[in-house]
Amino acid sequence: MWRLILFLALPVLATAQWFVGAGATYHRPENPDYRSVNRPALGGTLLLMSRQYCHWWYGVRMEYSPLAPLDSLPPQRHGYTDGGFLAGELRWWPWEPTQVPLYASLALGLSTIATTPPYDFPSRRAGSSTGFGYSIGVGGVIFYDSPCCGWFVDVALRYHAPNALIRSKYRPFLSSFQAIVTFNLALGGGQ
């Protein structure tokens, strides 16, 4: 069944200016609750995006990071070991991407953030690992102005709040700053 779906979807994606991307992320915990239990960490990202409309690109992004809890956690505190984020993303280009390759972005999506230790303390519960949140940022593309090539590099800086909108009442608000570098390849073979 999945082969049939892929067979039917690929021609549509190839003619609709779609591209795929993969890259690395760097997370730096931003708020005090997060910074007091975790160090900065590296992760990865995958995306599928359409650039059908010149000034508005849209798609989906999936991120995963093996987070870095401190070796010695404060008493009765949980650290965070793994984070995932699946989101819809929208990019707005104020100028033509081939002229001024800078954009603003917004992503809304579901997150899961695992804790260590995996049990509750008498005075503090871990809460559900799932949440709903956002990322907002700016970015730019490199090597996008060449019409002969079907690839480009994307660099972005974001404020990432994966459980800012909905989270367990026992789970603190966790936010970070992200730096992302993504290598992208057009599915249609060119720009």
CORSUL-V428714 format. One record per pair of residues at least 12 apart in sequence whose C-alpha atoms are under 10 Angstrom apart, sorted by the first residue. I is the first residue (numbers start at 1). J is the second residue. Records with the same first field share a line. If there is no record, write none. Layout:
I: J + J
//
This chain:
10: 187 + 188
11: 187 + 188
12: 187 + 188
13: 48 + 49 + 50 + 186 + 187 + 188
14: 50 + 186 + 187 + 188 + 189 + 190
15: 52 + 187 + 188 + 189
16: 50 + 51 + 52 + 53 + 187 + 188
17: 49 + 50 + 51 + 52 + 53 + 57 + 186 + 187 + 188 + 189 + 190 + 191
18: 48 + 49 + 50 + 51 + 52 + 57 + 58 + 59 + 185 + 186 + 187 + 188 + 189 + 191
19: 47 + 48 + 49 + 50 + 51 + 59 + 150 + 151 + 152 + 184 + 185 + 186 + 187 + 188 + 189 + 190 + 191
20: 46 + 47 + 48 + 49 + 50 + 59 + 60 + 61 + 151 + 182 + 183 + 184 + 185 + 186 + 187
21: 45 + 46 + 47 + 48 + 49 + 61 + 151 + 152 + 153 + 154 + 181 + 182 + 183 + 184 + 185 + 186
22: 44 + 45 + 46 + 47 + 48 + 61 + 62 + 63 + 153 + 154 + 180 + 181 + 182 + 183 + 184 + 185
23: 43 + 44 + 45 + 46 + 47 + 63 + 153 + 154 + 155 + 180 + 181 + 182 + 183 + 184
24: 42 + 43 + 44 + 45 + 46 + 63 + 64 + 65 + 179 + 180 + 181 + 182 + 183
25: 41 + 42 + 43 + 44 + 45 + 63 + 64 + 65 + 156 + 157 + 178 + 179 + 180 + 181 + 182
26: 40 + 41 + 42 + 43 + 44 + 65 + 157 + 176 + 177 + 178 + 179 + 180 + 181
27: 39 + 40 + 41 + 42 + 43 + 65 + 67 + 68 + 158 + 159 + 160 + 175 + 176 + 177 + 178 + 179 + 180
28: 40 + 41 + 42 + 67 + 159 + 160 + 175 + 176 + 177 + 178 + 179
29: 41 + 67 + 160 + 174 + 175 + 176 + 177 + 178
30: 159 + 160 + 161 + 174 + 175 + 176 + 177 + 178
31: 161 + 172 + 173 + 174 + 175 + 176 + 177
32: 173 + 174 + 175
33: 77 + 79 + 172 + 173 + 174 + 175
34: 69 + 78 + 79 + 80 + 172 + 173 + 174 + 175 + 176
35: 69 + 70 + 79 + 174 + 175 + 176
36: 69 + 70 + 73 + 74 + 77 + 79
37: 68 + 69 + 70 + 71 + 72 + 73 + 74 + 77 + 78 + 79 + 80
38: 67 + 68 + 69 + 70 + 71 + 73 + 78 + 79 + 80 + 81
39: 67 + 68 + 69 + 70 + 71 + 79 + 80
40: 67 + 68 + 69 + 70 + 176 + 177 + 178
41: 65 + 66 + 67 + 68 + 69 + 178
42: 64 + 65 + 66 + 67 + 68 + 178 + 179 + 180
43: 63 + 64 + 65 + 66 + 67 + 82 + 83 + 84 + 178 + 180
44: 62 + 63 + 64 + 65 + 66 + 84 + 180 + 181 + 182
45: 61 + 62 + 63 + 64 + 65 + 84 + 85 + 86 + 180 + 181 + 182
46: 60 + 61 + 62 + 63 + 64 + 86 + 182 + 183 + 184
47: 59 + 60 + 61 + 62 + 63 + 86 + 87 + 88 + 89 + 182 + 184
48: 60 + 61 + 62 + 88 + 89 + 184 + 185 + 186 + 187
49: 61 + 88 + 89 + 90 + 91 + 184 + 186
50: 90 + 186 + 187
51: 91 + 186 + 191
53: 92 + 93
54: 92 + 93 + 94 + 95 + 96 + 97 + 98
55: 91 + 92 + 93 + 94 + 95 + 96 + 97 + 103
56: 90 + 91 + 92 + 93 + 94 + 103 + 104 + 105
57: 89 + 90 + 91 + 92 + 93 + 103 + 105
58: 88 + 89 + 90 + 91 + 92 + 105 + 106 + 107
59: 87 + 88 + 89 + 90 + 91 + 107
60: 86 + 87 + 88 + 89 + 90 + 107 + 108 + 109
61: 85 + 86 + 87 + 88 + 89 + 107 + 108 + 109
62: 84 + 85 + 86 + 87 + 88 + 109 + 110 + 111
63: 83 + 84 + 85 + 86 + 87 + 111
64: 82 + 83 + 84 + 85 + 86 + 111 + 112 + 113
65: 81 + 82 + 83 + 84 + 85 + 113
66: 80 + 81 + 82 + 83 + 84 + 113 + 114
67: 79 + 80 + 81 + 82 + 83 + 84 + 113 + 114 + 115
68: 80 + 81 + 82
69: 81 + 82 + 115 + 116
73: 116 + 117
75: 121
76: 117 + 120 + 121 + 122 + 123 + 124 + 125
77: 115 + 116 + 117 + 120 + 121 + 123 + 124 + 125 + 126
78: 114 + 115 + 116 + 117 + 118 + 119 + 120 + 121 + 124 + 125 + 126 + 171
79: 113 + 114 + 115 + 116 + 117 + 118 + 126
80: 113 + 114 + 115 + 116 + 117 + 118 + 129 + 174
81: 113 + 114 + 115 + 116 + 117 + 118
82: 112 + 113 + 114 + 115 + 116 + 129
83: 111 + 112 + 113 + 114 + 115 + 129 + 130 + 162
84: 110 + 111 + 112 + 113 + 114 + 130 + 162
85: 107 + 108 + 109 + 110 + 111 + 112 + 113 + 130 + 131 + 132 + 133 + 134 + 135 + 160 + 162 + 163
86: 107 + 108 + 109 + 110 + 111 + 112 + 132 + 133 + 162
87: 106 + 107 + 108 + 109 + 110 + 111 + 132 + 133 + 134 + 135 + 162
88: 106 + 107 + 108 + 109 + 110 + 134
89: 105 + 106 + 107 + 108 + 109 + 134 + 135 + 136
90: 104 + 105 + 106 + 107 + 108 + 136
91: 103 + 104 + 105 + 106 + 107 + 136 + 137 + 138 + 139
92: 104 + 105 + 106 + 138
93: 105 + 139 + 140
97: 140 + 141 + 144 + 145
98: 141 + 142 + 143 + 144 + 145 + 146 + 147
99: 144 + 145
100: 140 + 141 + 145
101: 139 + 140 + 141 + 142 + 143 + 144 + 145 + 154
102: 138 + 139 + 140 + 141 + 142 + 154 + 155 + 156
103: 137 + 138 + 139 + 140 + 141 + 156
104: 136 + 137 + 138 + 139 + 140 + 156 + 157 + 158
105: 135 + 136 + 137 + 138 + 139 + 156 + 157 + 158
106: 134 + 135 + 136 + 137 + 138 + 158 + 159 + 160
107: 133 + 134 + 135 + 136 + 137 + 160 + 162
108: 132 + 133 + 134 + 135 + 136 + 161 + 162 + 165
109: 131 + 132 + 133 + 134 + 135 + 162 + 163 + 165
110: 130 + 131 + 132 + 133 + 134 + 162 + 163 + 165 + 166
111: 129 + 130 + 131 + 132 + 133 + 134 + 161 + 162 + 163 + 166 + 167
112: 128 + 129 + 130 + 131 + 132 + 162 + 163 + 167
113: 128 + 129 + 130 + 131 + 162 + 163 + 171 + 174
114: 126 + 127 + 128 + 129 + 130
115: 127 + 128 + 129
124: 170 + 171
125: 169 + 170 + 171
126: 168 + 169 + 170 + 171 + 172
127: 167 + 168 + 169 + 170 + 171 + 172
128: 167 + 168 + 169 + 170 + 171
129: 163 + 167 + 168 + 170 + 171
130: 162 + 163 + 166 + 167 + 168 + 171
131: 161 + 162 + 163 + 164 + 165 + 166 + 167 + 168 + 171 + 173
132: 161 + 162 + 163 + 164 + 165 + 166 + 167
133: 160 + 161 + 162 + 163 + 164 + 165 + 166 + 167 + 173 + 174 + 175
134: 158 + 159 + 160 + 161 + 162 + 163 + 164 + 165 + 175
135: 157 + 158 + 159 + 160 + 161 + 162 + 164 + 175 + 176 + 177 + 178
136: 157 + 158 + 159 + 160 + 161 + 177
137: 156 + 157 + 158 + 159 + 160 + 177 + 178 + 179
138: 155 + 156 + 157 + 158 + 159
139: 154 + 155 + 156 + 157 + 158 + 179 + 180 + 181
140: 153 + 154 + 155 + 156 + 157 + 181
141: 153 + 154 + 155 + 156 + 181 + 182 + 183 + 184
142: 154 + 155 + 183
144: 184 + 191
145: 191
146: 190 + 191
147: 190 + 191
148: 189 + 190 + 191
149: 185 + 186 + 189 + 190 + 191
150: 184 + 185 + 186 + 187 + 188 + 189 + 190 + 191
151: 183 + 184 + 185 + 186 + 187 + 189 + 190 + 191
152: 182 + 183 + 184 + 185 + 186 + 191
153: 181 + 182 + 183 + 184 + 185
154: 180 + 181 + 182 + 183 + 184
155: 179 + 180 + 181 + 182 + 183
156: 178 + 179 + 180 + 181 + 182
157: 177 + 178 + 179 + 180 + 181
158: 176 + 177 + 178 + 179 + 180
159: 175 + 176 + 177 + 178 + 179
160: 174 + 175 + 176 + 177 + 178
161: 173 + 174 + 175 + 176 + 177
162: 174 + 175 + 176
163: 175
//
